[in-house]
Amino acid sequence: MESMGAKTSLLTESQQQAVAHKTGPLLVLAGPGSGKTTVVTQRIATLIDGGVAPWQILALTFTNKAAQEMRNRVQLLLEEKGLHARGLTVSTFHAFCARVLREWGDRVIGTTTFTIYDTADQRSAAKKAIQACQMNESNFKPASVLSVISNAKNKLIDVDTFENEASDFYAKSVAKIYRAYENILRGNDAVDFDDLLMKTAKLLETDSEVRKSLEDRYQYVMIDEYQDTNHTQFVIANKIAANHRNICVVGDPDQSIYAWRGADISNILDFEEHYGEGAVVPLGRNFRSTGNIVNTAATLIENNLQRKGKKLYTEHEDGDEPTVVSLEDEYCESESIVKEVLRLRERGVLLREMAVLYRVNALSRVLEDAFRNAGVPYVVARGTAFYDRKEIKHAISYLRLLVNPKDDVAFLRIINTPTRGIGATSISRLEQIAYSLGFSLLEATSTVSKEQGFTARAVNAMKKFFENYRQWHIDARSEESLTAASSLADLVERVVRESGLEELYAKNSGEEDLERLQNLEELVSAASEFEELYEAEHEGEEPETPMHLLFAFLENVSLVSDADAVDPENGAVTLMTLHASKGLEFDFVAIAGLEEGMLPHERAIHDTTQMEEERRLCYVGITRAKKYLHLSNARRRMQRGLTKRTISSRFIREMSGKVLQLEPSVEPWDIPDVDPNVQSSDAITFGSVVRHKRFGIGKVERIIRRPRGSTVTVKFRGGVKHLVLEYAKLELVPPGVSPDF
């Protein structure tokens, strides 16, 4: 049997140093493709092999996919030594905090059977809070208010502190909404994502018994992607490791790209200040990419000041030089990317090993058209897209209400879906009754009567709704009832069927309804797959009731991330944002839209800190590529209906050197002006019939002449288009030809 020592001997000297480190703080500066997962898993296995009990180790990361991979790799390493990993905690931060609050939550939020609100639920609660404060949604947009509240929670600023520190009108108004929002959450026994972290951090700060229990259990704390942690995550890790100081953090400041959602790069930059006695091990060797790609990334990121220096290198061959192309417009840019995909496919590169990355989602539309027109399979990675579908949202709300009868948000989503004859007036009256009795809305349905002003139909529908839930609840917790669900999948299938959702879509033969029905069937499959994985992970333990599994399943649904949405076995090109690409790798990577205002984003143009994050984002994109890198921009791009000239991204200039292979005669950082077709633009007037290469034949409805470029409004068959006349390449059609509409 191969020894752990033989395994570690295959590591580089730096990797071995990190793996062998046992006690005291350790910072592993892991560059892209430097084998950090190998280091983390080998270190966990080495600790267990050295006598540390698996249950004493806590490893935290950011995605379910990363946690699962880490768990599997540790298990394989230990099996080779005849050891086991039972009790080992490898989890995302949010899932770990949810577990802590399921045990200790009554001390900080008054319950352990809370619901986790997703983005849509949060927005619904925020809207109610704004209305409760009698404020206008046009002045206080739910998304903006939630962003402020989220940032506050990430900094451990609760509603009382926020209220005390509010100094201007807007902040004081948000403070009122924050309080109303918190009241709604508490009234529904619910928490949002930020609460999972914030409440756990508060618990560790204020409850010595909980803190001692966790620090006694977890003698070794390991955190992956440490550059992405926010203040609350720092507090959680720091409190657990404060006494034994056996904390190992792995990360790369150069890949810190989530400041917009609270990530604090200072956590990793100041690690040595927090843990002065700690060791620092840089991992600069890139095992993923060819030499030219590594050099391109290194040249770019050296322009940042907020970083810890490390030499990036690889022992791979130089490989193909990255290509930079500057195209006429976004359509030509998309076509050039598809052309490169087809060329590489001919050379044997699999479609599933190719990705197209972009800064903003809006860029995907034209790219999707180009791939579709060329007949090239593609997938757009959108993370929770499946669970955002209307019918799935309804089904999930039924299930959420089942585990938490006080979840009024879920109740309101489904009480009249499918239609039961319970109108807005009945719901409003029900809310009044619930408020007066101190009941949840579900509880209140059991008390309604015609004497209270409800119609006979509404009374019957509400009582049937309540009785269904009562029976589901009994059967989901019971192991003896004749109607009890024997599995999680059975329970989900039963709720989908008996709620009426299945019948709602089955009775219609339209394609859309059939697709919705298939999606509901897929939800049952998802529950079944989850149950299998759960049982494999908890092998040897007492079997759980369907209700307990439902708790875990709904948490898993809530904690899905963009990176988890990518199927590595899918034979298609992946289209995704640069942010979503973090942690992934592909043989071929194309980055589209390298223009000022796009990448870097326009918000960063006058802010040095934000500009450095944009540069890190570009760096992350480049380092996803293993063999081939294609960088592109469009010299003109349509924005808000108008085609505008663009300026090439400064990042192209910064990364350019001898490693970039440019398209012949094109210098994207010095784009020459395009000569306008003066003759055609002068000849086109109001009422002219013109031909456009994409939109066909249309009629000019308006022209505005300007010294810097005229705009023309043309009505085509597909709709009205606003174009820059000098660059639209419109052709006058012969007299007698009419528009094709």
N, C-alpha and C positions, 0 to 999 in steps of 0.2 A: 504493500500500500504506500502511495506517495505521501511523504511527510509534509507538514506545513512549511518546514524549512526549505524543502525542495521547491515548493510553490513560490515562496518569497524570493528564492535565489533568481527567479526569472525576472524580477523587478529591477528597475534602474536603481542606482545608489540612492538617489533622492527619495524614490518611492519606498525603498527598504527602510530608510531613516524614519519616514512618517509612520510606516506600519509598525516598526519596533518600539516607537515611543509609547510608554504605558501610563505614567503618572504625570500630573501637572498639565498646564495649558499647552495647546499646540495649535498653531496657525499653519495650514497648508495652502499656499498660494498656487492654485491649480490653473494653469493656462488652458486654452481650448484644446480638446483632444489629448490631454496629458494623462489620461487614465485615472481620473480622480475616483470614479466609481470602483475601480479595481483596488485603489488604495483604501477607500472606506470599508469595502467588504473584507479585504484581507486583514485590515486592522481589527475589525469586529471578530473575525474568525480567530485571529492570533490571541486576542484577549481571552476568548472562551477556551482556546487550546491551552492557555497559560493558567487556567483555574478560575477565571471570573465567571460567575453564574450568568447565563443568558438573560435572566430577568433583571439583572443589575445594569443592563445596558439600554440606553435610550438613544435611538438614531432618528433624527427629524429631517425631513426634506419638504419639497413644495408641491409635488404632483403625485397622484396615485400611481402613475406609471413608474416613476423613479423609485418610489417606495417598494413596489412589487418586484422590480428588477433587483433591487438591493437585497430584499428578503430571499429571493430565489438563489442569488449567487452565494450568499452566506450559507444557505442550506446545503448547496452542492459542496462547498469547501469543507463543511463540517462532516458531511456524510462520508467523505473520503477518509476522515480520521475516526469514524465510528462515533462521532459526537452528535448532539442534537441542539436545536435552537429554541426549544420550548420556553416560552416566557419572554423571549426577546421582543422588544418593542421597536419596530421600524414603521414609521408613520409620517403622514403629513402633519404640519403644525396644527391645522384646523381639526383634523380627525383626532389627534392626541388631546387637544383641548376639549373637544366634544366628549371624549371618554372621561376626562377628569371631571367635567361638569355633570356627567351622568351619575358620577359617584358622589361628588361634593357640592353640586349646584344649588342644593337647598340652602346652603350657607351664604350664597352671594346673590342668587336670583329667585330663591324661594321655591324652586322646583327642580326635579331631575328628569321630568318627562316633557321637556320643552320641544317646540318645533323650531327648525332652522329655516328662516325666511330666505328665499332666493331673491334675485334682483327684482323680479316682477312684484313679488310680495312686498319688498321694501318700498318700491315706488308707490304701490297702492296704499301702504301705511303712511308714507310721507304725504300723499295727496290728502288723506283724511286728517292728518295733523295740521296741514296748511289750512284746510277748511275749518277745523276746530278753532284755530287761532284767528279766524275771520280775515284771512289774508288772501291776496290775489295770486293765482298761479302764474300769471304772466310776469309778475314782479319777483316771485319766489318759485322758480321752476323746481319741481321735485328732484330732478337729477342733480341740479346745482346744490340744492340744500343737502342732499344725501352725501354729496362729495365733501362738503364742509364737515358734516357730522362724522363721516368716515375718517377724515384726516384727524379730527379731534380724538376719536377713539384710538387711532393708531398711535397717538401721543399720550394715551392714558388720561385724556381730559374728559371727565364725566360731565353730566349736564349741569351739576351745581358749580363746578369750577368754570365751565364755559360761560355760564350765566354771570358769574362774578367778574370774569375777565372781559366780558363784552363791553366795548367802549363807544361804539358808534351805532347808528340806527340799524344798519343792516345786521350787524353782529347781534344786537339785542333782539331783533326780530327772529333771527335764526335760533337764538337761544330759546325763545318761546316755542318754536316749532320742534326743536330738539326735545324739549320736555314733553310736548304733546305726543311726539313720535315714540319716546320711551314709555309713556303711559299706555300707548296702544300695544307695544310689544309686551309689556308686563301683563296687561289685561288679557292678552291672548296666550300667555305662557310661551312666548316666542323670543328668540334671539336672532340677530343678524350675524353675518360672517365675522364682522369686527368684534361683536360681543364675545364670540367664542374665545378670541385672544384676550380681549380686555378684561373680561370677567375672570379668566384663569389667572392673569397677571395680578389683578386686584386680590384674588383669593390667596395667592402666594405671598403678597405683600402684607396682608392683614391677618391671616390665619396661621399661627405658628404650628398648629397641629397638622394641617394639610401640608405646609411647607416641609416639616420634618419627615412626614410620611413619604413624600416624593423624593426628598434628597437622600433619605435612608435607602429607599429602593433603588433609585437610579444613581449608582456610584460612578458611572461613566456616561457622559453626555457627548453626543456627536451631532454636528449640524452641517448639512450639505447646503450648498448655494448660500453661504452666509452673507454674501453681498446683497442678497435680496431681502434680508430680515428688516423689519421695522422696529420701532422702539418697544412695542409691547412684546414682540418675540425675543428681543434682547433681554428684557426684564425676566421673562419666563425662564429662559435658559440660564441666565445669571443667578437667579434665585435658587434653582435646583442645584447648580454647581458651586455655589458660593463657598461652602465649607470644604468639600473635598478637592475642588478646583481641577477635577479631571475632565476638562472640557476641550474637545477637539473641534475646530471649525475649519471647513474646507470651502474655498471660494476664490473668486477673482474680481477685484475691483473694476477691471476693464470690461467685465460683463454685467455691471450693475445698470439695469435698464428699466427699473420699475419705480422710480421716484414718484411718478404720477399716482401710484397707488400706495404710497407710504414707505417704500423701501428707503433705508437710511444708510448710505454708503459709508458714513463715519463709523458704523459698527465694526466693519472690517478694517478700515484705515486706522482706527484707534485701538485695535485689539491689544497691541503691545502696551498701550497706556493703561488699559483695564487690567491686563494680566502681565505685569512687568517681568515675571519670572518665566514667561512662556517661551517655547521654542518656535522658530519660524522655518518652514521648509518650502522652498520654491520648486514647483514642478514646471519647467519651461519646455521640456521636450514634447513636441506634438506628434502623436502616433496616428493622427487622422489624415492630415493634409499633405500635399506635395510641397516642395520647397518654395516654388513661386507664390503659392497661395499664402503660406506662412509669412513670407517676406512682405507681401502686400499688406497683410493684416498688421504686422509689426510696424511697418512704415507709417501706416495711418494712425495707430493708437499712440504712437510716440508724441503726437501733437497735443495730447491731453496732459494736464498738470496734476489733476486729482487721481493719482494712481501710485502703486508700489512697483518700482522697477523690477523687471525680471527678463532675462534673455529668452526670447522665443526662438526655437530651432527645431529642426526635424532631421531624421536620418533617412527619410524617403528621398527619392530622386526629385530633381527640379520639376519634371512634368511639363504639361502644356502651360503656356503663359496665359494669365487671365486676359480676357478680351473686353475692351471698352468700345461700345458703339453708340453713336449719336444719330438718331433718326429724325425724319421730317416731322412726324406727329406720333400720337399714342398708338394709332392703328399700325403704322409701319414698325413701331417698337415691338408691339405684340407679335406681329408677323415674323420679325427677326428672331424672337425668342422661340416661337414654334418651329421655325426653320432650323435653329440650333438643336432643338429637342429631336427633330427628325434625323438630323445628321448624326447625332450621337447614338440614336437608336439603331441606325445602320451599322454603327461601329460596335454594337453589342451592349450598350448601356441600357439597363432595364428602366422602364418608365417609373416604376416605384422608387427608383434611385435618383429621381429628378425632382427639383422643387423650384418654384418661382416665388420670390419674396417681394414684398412691397411695404411701404411705410403706412399707408392708409388703405382701408378696405375698399374705398371708391375705385381704386385702380383695378380691382379684379374684374369689373364688368367687361371691359374691352378685351382683357386677357382671356376671359371665359369664351367670348365670341370667337376669338381667333382659334382657340383650341377646338371649339365645337365645329367651326367651319372646316378645319383641317382634318376632322375625324380622329383627333387624338384624345384618348380617355384622360380625364382629369378629375380631381376631387378638390373641393374647397374646404379647408379645415376651419370649422366654426365652433369647435368645442361642444357646447350644450345644445346645438341646433335641434337634435331629436327631442329633447325635453322642453324645447320652446314651442313645439307645435301645439296648436290649440287643443286638439283632442287629448294629447298627452298631459297638458297642463290640467285639464279637467280631471283626468284619471288620477293624477298625482295628488290633486286637492282632495279627492275622495279618500285616498289612502292616508293623507296627512291628518284629516279630520278623524280618521279611525284611531290613530295613535295619540292624538291630542284633541279631545272633544271641545276644548276651549278655543280652538283656532278659528276665530270668526272670519278672518280673511279667506280661508279655504271654504268655509261654509257659504259665504256670499258668492263665491265663484260658481258653486255647483247647485245651490238650492233650487234653481229653476232651469238646470241643464241636465238632462233633457227637460223640455217645458212640462211643468206640472200644474199650471194655472195659478202660480203664486206670483202675483205682480208686484210692482214697486210699492204700491200702497200697503199691501200685506206685509212686505219686508220691513217697511218703515214702522208699521205698527208692532211688528215682532221685535224690532230693535228697542222700541220704547218699553215693552213688557220686560225684555231681558234686562234692560237698565234698571227698571224699578225693582225687580226681584234679585238683582245681583247675579243673574244667571248668564251663561254663555248663550249664544243664539241657538245652538243645537239643543241645549237643555230646555230653552224656552218653547221650542216646538211641541214639547210634550204637554204644555199647559194651555194651549190655545183653544178657543171655543167660539161659537157663533155669537155668544153674548158679548164678546170683546170686539165685535165688529168685523170678524172674518167671514168670508163666504164659506158655504158648506164644502165646496170643492177645495178651497185653500186649507181648511181644517183637516180634511181627510188626507190631502197630499202631505201636509206637514207631519201628521201623526204617523203616516206610513213611512215617511222619510226617517223619522226618529226610531221607529220600530226596526227598520232595516239596520240602522246603525247599532242599535242595542244588540241585535242578534249577531251581527258581524263581530262586534266587540267581544261578546261572550265566547263565540266559536273560535276566534283567533287566539284567545288565551287558554282555551280548554283543550285537554288531551282526551277527554272522556265523552264529550257530546257527540251524538250521532251525526250532526251536521258540521262538526269541527273540520277546519281545513287541515289537511295532513302535511302541507308544504306551503312555502311562501308563494310559489307559482299558483297553487290552487286558490290561495286567498286573493291574489291579485286578479286572477281570472274570474273568480266569483264576484268581486266588487265591480269589475268591468261589465259583467253580464247583468247582475241584479240591479245595478244603478240605472240601467237603461241606455248606457252609452253604446253598447254593442248593437242594440236594436235600432238606435238612432241612425247609425250609418249603414247597417245591414239592409234596411228596408228600401234604400235607394241604390240604383244600379249605376249611378254616375261615377266617372273615373275618380273624381276627388273624394267621394264618400268611400269608395273601395280602398283608396290609398289610406284614408283615415282609419278604416277598419283594420287594414294590414299593420298600421302603426300601433294600434292597440294590441294586436296579436304579438307584435314585436316587444311590447312592454312586458307581456307575460313571459316571453322568452328571456328578456333581460333579467327578470326576477329569478327565473330558473337558473340562469348562468351564475348570477350572484350567489345564490344559495349553494351551488356546487363549490364555488371558490371559497365561500365562507366555511363550509364544512371541512374542506381540505385543509384550510388554515388552522382550524380548531379541532383537528383530528384527536380523538381520545377523550375529548371533553363531553359533558352531558349535552344531549341534543336540546336545541332551543325551540321555543314555541314559535309559530308563524308570526305572532305579534312582535316578539323580540327581533326576529330576522327583519321584519318590516321596518323597525326603528333603524337598523343598520343599513338597510337598502336605501331608505330615504336620505340618510346622511351621505351615502355614497353618491346618490344622484345629485345632491346639493353641492358636492365637492369636486365635480368633474371639471377639468381644465382644458384649454385649447390643445395643449400638447397631447393630452390623452385621446383626442379625437382622431389622430392620424393612425391609420392602419398600415403597418409596415409591409403587410403581405398584399396590399392592394396594387394591382397592376395599372397604376395611373399616375400621372404627374400631379404633384401636390401644389396647390396654390394656397398661400397663407401669408399673414402679416409677419414682419420681422420679429415682433414681440412673441408671437406664437411659435416661432421656429426655435426658440431657446431650448437647448438640450438635445436637439435632433441633429442628424447628419445625413448627407446625400452625396452621391458621386458627382452630380452636376447641380449647381445652384446658379440661378439667374436672379439678379436684383434689379428691379425696374424702377424708373422714376427718380434717378439720381440727379435731382434738380434743386436749386435753392428754393425753399418754401415747401418742398415735398420731402426731401431727405438731404439736408436737415429740414425739419418741419418749420413752417413760418413762425410758430410761437417761440422758437429758439434763436431766431436770427439776431436779436439784440440782447441775449442773456447768455453770459459765458458758461454758467453752470448747466443750463439746459442744452447748450451747444455741445458740451462735453458728453452729456448723456446721449445726444443724437449720434455723436461720433462712436460711442460705445455700441450703439444699436447697429450701426453700419458694420462695425468690427465683428459683432456677433453674427451678422448675416454672412460675411465673408468666410468666417471660420466654420460655417456649417458645411462648406464644400470640401470634398475629399480630393477630387481630381480635376474638375473643370469649373471655372468661374466666368460668368458672363454678366457684365455690368452695362446698363443702358440708360439712356435718357431720351426725351423727345424735345426737339427744338421749339415745338409749339404744342400746347395741350389745351383741350377744351375744359373750361372751368365755369360753372354756373351758366352754361349756355353760350359762352363766348370763347373763341379760340385765342389764346394769348401766347406771346413769345415767352420763353423760359431762359433762365441762366443756369449753366451747368453747375452741378454741386461742387462746392469747395473740396469735398472729400475725394473727388477724382484727382484734383490737383495734388492733394496731400499724399495720396497713396501712389501716385504715378511716379515712375522712375524707369528703370530698365526692364522691369518685370511685366509691364502692361503692353499687350499687343493691341494696337489700335486698328480700326478699320482703315483701309487705304485712304489717304488724303483727308481724313477727318480728325480734327483735334477738338474733342468735346469741350475743353476748357477755353477754347478760342473760336467759337462758332461764328462763321461769317454771316453777314446779313443775307437773307434770301432775296434775290432780285424779284420785285413784284412784276406781274404781267400788266404793265401800264396800259397797254392797248385795250385789253379786255375789260379792265376795271373802269376805264374812262367810258367805254362804249355801253356799259350796263347802266340802265336808268330805271326809274320807277315804272313798273308794268312790264319790264323785259321778261321774256321767257328764257330760262337758263337751264343748263344741265350740270349736275354735280356727280362726280364719279361714284359716290356712295348713296346719295339720296335720290338720284334720278332727275326728272324734269320738274321744275317748279316755276313759280311766278314771283317776281320781286315786289314786295309790298312796301318796303321802306329802305331808304339809304340815308345814312348820316355821314357826311364828309368831314374828316378831321385831318389836320396836318400830320399827325403821328399814325394815322391808319383809319380807314373808313370802315364802318360796320354796315352790313346789309341784312335785312330780314326777308327771308324767302319762304313761301308756303309750298311745301312738298306734299306728296301723297301721305307720307308718314307723319306729317305735322309741320309746325312752323319752326325754322331754324334761324338762329342769329349767328352770323359768320363775320370774320374779318375779311373784307372784300379783297385786299391785296394778296391774301394767302389761301383763299377758298378755291382758286382755280376753276371758277365758274366759266362755262362756255355759253355764248349766245347761240340759241338754236335757230335754224332757218325759219323764215316767216311761214306761217301756216301750221306750225307744229304747236299743239296745245299741251298744257300740263296734264300729267296722267292721274288726275283725280276728279 
